[in-house]
Amino acid sequence: MAEIRKAKTKTTPYDVAEHLRTPEERAGYLQAIIEEFEGDPKYIMEALGDIARSEGMTHVARASGVSRESLYKSLSGTRNPEFSTILKVMAALGLQFHVTAR
């Protein structure tokens, strides 16, 4: 009887940052996270981190005036960065807040 060999499938971790190519995709992703997680700051900061990685952390650090190390820490989802830092990062990413009534 012939031995049947199964091909092994290689997988790699999914990284959303690799798929956020345009400002519209980045804004849509952030909006979806805000809606899905009901404004939970942890997930918003992680999403901003994903978006910053898609743009390049060094570029975002320079454009925002925040050190690269501080940027990683602020966008990890484990810290509560100052609102001014969030605004600087969003501006560097070409994003802005849009407020609507509930």
BAKOLSE-146727 format. One record per residue (C-alpha): residue number from 1; x, y, z; residue in one letter. Coordinates in pm, whole numbers, plus 50000, padded with zeros to 5 digits. Example, Ala and Ser with C-alpha at 12.3 -4.5 7.8 and 13.67 -1.06 7.14 Angstrom:
# BAKOLSE-146727
SITE/num/px/py/pz/residu
SITE/1/51230/49550/50780/A $
SITE/2/51367/49894/50714/S $
END
This chain:
# BAKOLSE-146727
SITE/num/px/py/pz/residu
SITE/1/50000/50000/50000/M $
SITE/2/50134/50339/49900/A $
SITE/3/50204/50587/50175/E $
SITE/4/50008/50911/50147/I $
SITE/5/50195/51223/50247/R $
SITE/6/50009/51530/50355/K $
SITE/7/50150/51864/50258/A $
SITE/8/50227/52078/50557/K $
SITE/9/50075/52421/50546/T $
SITE/10/50290/52705/50669/K $
SITE/11/50111/52991/50835/T $
SITE/12/50226/53331/50945/T $
SITE/13/50064/53558/51202/P $
SITE/14/49816/53805/51054/Y $
SITE/15/49931/54165/51086/D $
SITE/16/49661/54419/51004/V $
SITE/17/49926/54689/50962/A $
SITE/18/50033/54522/50637/E $
SITE/19/49686/54583/50493/H $
SITE/20/49626/54946/50591/L $
SITE/21/49757/55119/50282/R $
SITE/22/49546/55430/50234/T $
SITE/23/49424/55705/50467/P $
SITE/24/49067/55589/50399/E $
SITE/25/49148/55230/50500/E $
SITE/26/49320/55353/50815/R $
SITE/27/49031/55580/50911/A $
SITE/28/48780/55303/50840/G $
SITE/29/48977/55059/51054/Y $
SITE/30/48994/55301/51346/L $
SITE/31/48622/55378/51316/Q $
SITE/32/48539/55006/51311/A $
SITE/33/48747/54948/51626/I $
SITE/34/48578/55239/51805/I $
SITE/35/48235/55100/51718/E $
SITE/36/48316/54734/51782/E $
SITE/37/48473/54794/52122/F $
SITE/38/48240/55077/52223/E $
SITE/39/48517/55336/52259/G $
SITE/40/48739/55126/52487/D $
SITE/41/49065/55327/52505/P $
SITE/42/49280/55012/52515/K $
SITE/43/49159/54900/52174/Y $
SITE/44/49166/55250/52028/I $
SITE/45/49531/55288/52128/M $
SITE/46/49617/54943/51989/E $
SITE/47/49444/55036/51662/A $
SITE/48/49639/55362/51645/L $
SITE/49/49951/55150/51701/G $
SITE/50/49855/54927/51408/D $
SITE/51/49800/55232/51191/I $
SITE/52/50130/55388/51302/A $
SITE/53/50314/55064/51216/R $
SITE/54/50150/55066/50873/S $
SITE/55/50289/55416/50817/E $
SITE/56/50626/55344/50979/G $
SITE/57/50695/55417/51344/M $
SITE/58/51005/55623/51274/T $
SITE/59/50811/55847/51036/H $
SITE/60/50522/55886/51283/V $
SITE/61/50762/55960/51569/A $
SITE/62/50931/56235/51372/R $
SITE/63/50606/56383/51241/A $
SITE/64/50442/56383/51584/S $
SITE/65/50744/56499/51784/G $
SITE/66/50712/56196/52011/V $
SITE/67/51013/55970/52063/S $
SITE/68/50990/55628/51901/R $
SITE/69/51014/55454/52238/E $
SITE/70/50737/55670/52386/S $
SITE/71/50529/55609/52076/L $
SITE/72/50551/55231/52116/Y $
SITE/73/50463/55258/52484/K $
SITE/74/50176/55501/52426/S $
SITE/75/50022/55289/52151/L $
SITE/76/50060/54953/52322/S $
SITE/77/49715/54964/52480/G $
SITE/78/49865/54916/52825/T $
SITE/79/49917/55284/52904/R $
SITE/80/49699/55591/52919/N $
SITE/81/49880/55848/52707/P $
SITE/82/49804/56216/52737/E $
SITE/83/49536/56344/52506/F $
SITE/84/49788/56580/52349/S $
SITE/85/49998/56276/52249/T $
SITE/86/49693/56113/52089/I $
SITE/87/49621/56431/51893/L $
SITE/88/49983/56460/51777/K $
SITE/89/49988/56098/51661/V $
SITE/90/49655/56129/51484/M $
SITE/91/49774/56443/51304/A $
SITE/92/50095/56265/51202/A $
SITE/93/49880/55982/51062/L $
SITE/94/49658/56222/50870/G $
SITE/95/49358/56143/51090/L $
SITE/96/49124/56371/51281/Q $
SITE/97/48837/56329/51523/F $
SITE/98/48483/56359/51399/H $
SITE/99/48217/56408/51661/V $
SITE/100/47846/56337/51613/T $
SITE/101/47551/56348/51849/A $
SITE/102/47427/56016/51982/R $
END
